[in-house]
Every structure is written in C-alpha cells, then in structure tokens.
Amino acid sequence: MARDLAWLTARPVAHRGLHGLEDGVVENLPSAFQAAINANYAIECDLQLAADGEAMVFHDATLDRLTEATGKVFAHTSDNLKKISFKTTTDRMQTLGEFLDQVGGKVVPVIELKIPFGKEGPLEKRTAKLLKDYKGPAAVMSFNPRSMGWFAENAPDITRGQLSYAYDQGPSLSMSWMRRMALKHMLLNWKSRPHFIGFDVNALPQWSVDLRRKLGLLVLTWTVRTDAHRDTAARHADQIIFETFRP
C-alpha cells in the first residue's frame, strides 16, 4: 500500500532554512530555521557526523567557509562544535535533536545526510533514533543510495528520498563513466527504494526523472533560484527546494 506523502509537497522547501536575503541570517542555523517556520515553509537541512557520533546540522565537511574554525567537522565532538563561532552571526551550530525541538512539528523537516560512500551506518542510526520519537512528519534523503538503503532495511517507516544530479562536474568527474551514469539515472534505487526523488533543477528535463514521476514517485527539485528554474520545476517536479527569493 502506497503511503500518503501529500505533506511532503504541500509547501515549498526552504533550502538550509530561510536565508540569503536577510543580513546575518546564515544557512543551517537557528535564525534561518525560525524564519522558515514563521513563513510556513518546509525546511531542508544538512547533517554531518561529529566525533562522538552526534548528528550535527551543518552542510560542509569542513568548518572553514562559514566559521572561525578550520578542519573537518568529524574531528570535533558535538560539544566543541556547538561552541564554535561563525563569521557573520552569533548563532551556533545545532544538533539534530535541537533542530527537531525547534521545528516541533510546525513545518516539515527534510533532512539530507552527508555520507561518503563506505561511511554509512553511524549517522543514519543516530538520525533514525531521533526521528523515532519526533512528533510530526519528516523525511530523510541522500545522494548516497547505500545511506537510504540503510533506512530501507533498518527504519523503513521513515520517508526517504534519493538525490541526484548530472554528475558532470567537480569531484564526480573522478568516478568512472559507468558509476556516474548509474548515479545520475538512479539505477541503484533498487537498494535505496526511495519514496521520492530530489533532482538538480539545472539538469532537468531528464528522462529518468520524468519516467519515475510517471510511475508514481514524487519529485522535489533543487536549488530553485530564478523564474526560469520555477518554470522548469512546474513542468518536471512536484515541489521546489528554493533559496534567494520567496515563492
């Protein structure tokens, strides 16, 4: 029996919270999340694993871009990470538990796990434990099909999504052609068994996305920033993950 996921596409999703137009409101931090809650948007956030196994709400694998610290997130305990100063705000990094407490069922959290291939397990386990007691709908997603496969096997009740893009730039170019094509067209969905897809708006239209949408999978598209992006999303997706404007 297919699950009802109307809650997942009911509202646009604020990418890393509602940030980008307000001075001092930084992605993935409490002020950005509160702004999204106040505007009644769903919230996309990112998770990294701390040295003590805690799930931390932060996008980058390293601290250098946004904070006054340097080095890898994984090199620090959660207590240390929560004390690190950011460059342009007094906000501090949250744990997933603190983020879920802040959201408190008022809007939908859509949680991306940042998991390198071969490192699956600890972050998924911590995330699943916290979501088990969360009151309200929530979803997880990842570019790593093994990560979503972990949820399929160990926490199947949690709504999960498979992320993908064109795999034609950056570190992905170091992959073999066959692996890039398999990830782009989500040929490992037999492992992740997703309830929805999250696909790069810049790579739409994409036949493999359109096919799965026709077969009943919901499609979110990221990161929608322009009117042209919105037009593409309206034709090829069921909801947007957005930033730098207000839909």
Order of alpha helices (4+ residues) and beta strands (2+ residues): alpha-beta-alpha-beta-beta-alpha-alpha-beta-alpha-beta-alpha-beta-alpha-alpha-beta-alpha-beta-alpha-beta
